[in-house]
């Protein structure tokens, strides 16, 4: 049975595709999810998938996508790159205009990872719903709040009217 068929017709779907190999990145994922589940946001179902488990079907069923990755030696994680490689040609035509968001956590520099993800998202015709959240070092209160806000913004972007 189609997973979407069991959802109410006024429900939209936010897909979170993430690579969270450490407690720090998992903490940020928790904040993104909490923001997307804000009580003031209704009618949005959040589905989180590890980057190595997410599929083209997950993306095609989404009304928005939120990507989370580590910055590894100046680039996005291999796991997120693998996901994007798998969906690029399969989904590009069908996901043009898809709202997306991005968070990147690195030890010292996130600019290369942000640039690489943004380039691919733009190539797919996606629309940034918020500025990327770039974090270095251990997550602090500001980093957690930024991720929570990012999740809320993406969910609010696709929240059904009414």
C-alpha positions as CSV (number, residue, x, y, z in Angstrom):
1,X,0.0,0.0,0.0
2,X,1.2,3.5,-0.8
3,X,2.4,5.1,2.4
4,X,0.9,8.4,1.2
5,X,-2.5,6.9,0.7
6,X,-3.0,6.5,4.4
7,X,-2.4,10.2,5.0
8,X,-5.2,12.8,5.1
9,X,-5.4,14.7,1.9
10,X,-4.5,18.0,3.6
11,X,-1.2,16.6,4.9
12,X,2.1,17.5,3.3
13,X,5.4,15.8,3.7
14,X,8.8,17.1,4.8
15,X,11.6,14.7,4.0
16,X,14.7,15.1,6.1
17,X,17.7,13.4,4.5
18,X,20.7,13.3,6.9
19,X,24.1,12.0,7.6
20,X,24.5,12.1,11.4
21,X,27.5,9.9,12.3
22,X,28.3,11.6,15.7
23,X,26.3,12.5,18.8
24,X,26.8,16.2,17.9
25,X,25.2,15.8,14.4
26,X,22.5,13.6,15.9
27,X,21.7,16.4,18.4
28,X,21.3,18.8,15.5
29,X,19.0,16.4,13.7
30,X,16.8,16.2,16.9
31,X,16.6,20.0,16.9
32,X,15.6,20.1,13.2
33,X,12.9,17.5,13.9
34,X,11.7,19.4,16.9
35,X,11.4,22.6,14.9
36,X,9.4,20.8,12.2
37,X,7.0,19.4,14.9
38,X,6.4,22.9,16.4
39,X,2.8,22.9,17.8
40,X,1.9,25.9,15.7
41,X,2.6,23.9,12.5
42,X,-0.1,21.5,11.5
43,X,-0.8,19.2,8.6
44,X,2.9,18.4,7.9
45,X,4.3,14.9,8.3
46,X,8.0,14.7,8.8
47,X,9.9,11.7,7.5
48,X,13.6,11.4,8.4
49,X,15.8,9.1,6.4
50,X,19.5,8.4,6.8
51,X,21.2,9.5,3.6
52,X,22.3,6.0,2.7
53,X,18.7,4.7,3.1
54,X,16.8,7.5,1.4
55,X,15.5,6.7,-2.0
56,X,14.1,8.4,-5.1
57,X,10.6,7.3,-4.0
58,X,11.1,9.2,-0.7
59,X,12.0,12.3,-2.5
60,X,9.2,12.1,-5.1
61,X,6.7,11.8,-2.2
62,X,8.0,14.9,-0.5
63,X,6.7,18.4,-0.6
64,X,10.0,19.8,0.7
65,X,13.4,18.4,1.6
66,X,15.8,19.3,4.4
67,X,19.3,18.0,4.0
68,X,21.8,17.6,6.8
69,X,25.4,16.7,6.5
70,X,28.9,16.9,8.0
71,X,31.6,18.8,6.2
72,X,34.3,16.4,5.4
73,X,37.6,17.7,4.1
74,X,35.8,20.7,2.5
75,X,32.9,18.7,1.0
76,X,29.6,17.2,1.9
77,X,29.6,13.7,3.4
78,X,29.9,10.8,1.0
79,X,26.6,9.5,2.2
80,X,24.7,12.7,1.2
81,X,26.6,12.8,-2.1
82,X,25.5,9.2,-2.7
83,X,21.9,10.1,-2.1
84,X,22.1,13.1,-4.4
85,X,23.8,11.0,-7.1
86,X,21.0,8.4,-6.9
87,X,18.2,10.9,-7.2
88,X,19.6,13.5,-9.6
89,X,18.5,12.1,-13.0
90,X,15.6,10.1,-11.6
91,X,13.9,13.0,-9.9
92,X,15.3,16.2,-11.3
93,X,12.4,16.9,-13.7
94,X,9.7,15.9,-11.2
95,X,11.1,17.9,-8.3
96,X,11.8,21.3,-9.9
97,X,10.7,24.1,-7.6
98,X,10.9,21.8,-4.5
99,X,11.6,23.9,-1.4
100,X,14.7,22.8,0.4
101,X,16.9,23.6,3.4
102,X,20.3,22.6,4.5
103,X,22.4,22.3,7.6
104,X,26.1,21.5,7.7
105,X,28.3,20.9,10.7
106,X,32.1,20.8,10.4
107,X,35.1,21.0,12.6
108,X,36.4,24.3,11.2
109,X,35.0,25.1,7.7
110,X,31.7,24.3,6.1
111,X,31.9,26.6,3.0
112,X,32.9,23.8,0.5
113,X,30.2,21.5,1.7
114,X,27.5,24.2,1.5
115,X,28.7,25.2,-2.0
116,X,28.6,21.6,-3.2
117,X,25.1,20.8,-1.9
118,X,23.8,24.2,-3.1
119,X,25.2,23.6,-6.6
120,X,23.4,20.3,-6.9
121,X,20.2,21.6,-5.4
122,X,20.2,24.5,-7.9
123,X,21.0,22.0,-10.7
124,X,17.9,20.1,-9.7
125,X,15.8,23.3,-9.8
126,X,15.1,23.3,-6.1
127,X,14.2,26.5,-4.3
128,X,16.0,27.5,-1.1
129,X,13.3,28.1,1.6
130,X,15.9,29.4,4.1
131,X,19.6,30.2,4.2
132,X,21.9,27.3,4.9
133,X,22.7,26.8,8.6
134,X,26.5,26.4,9.0
135,X,27.9,25.2,12.3
136,X,31.4,24.6,13.4
137,X,32.6,22.8,16.5
138,X,30.4,21.5,19.3
139,X,26.7,22.5,19.1
140,X,25.9,25.3,21.5
141,X,22.5,26.9,22.3
142,X,22.7,29.2,19.2
143,X,23.4,26.2,16.9
144,X,20.6,24.2,18.4
145,X,18.2,27.2,18.0
146,X,19.3,27.7,14.4
147,X,18.6,24.1,13.5
148,X,15.2,24.2,15.3
149,X,14.3,27.3,13.4
150,X,15.4,25.7,10.1
151,X,13.1,22.7,10.7
152,X,10.2,25.0,11.6
153,X,10.7,27.2,8.5
154,X,10.7,24.2,6.2
155,X,7.6,22.7,7.7
156,X,5.8,26.1,7.7
157,X,6.7,26.5,4.1
158,X,4.7,23.5,3.1
159,X,2.0,23.7,5.8
160,X,-1.4,23.4,4.2
161,X,-3.5,26.5,4.4
162,X,-6.6,26.6,6.5
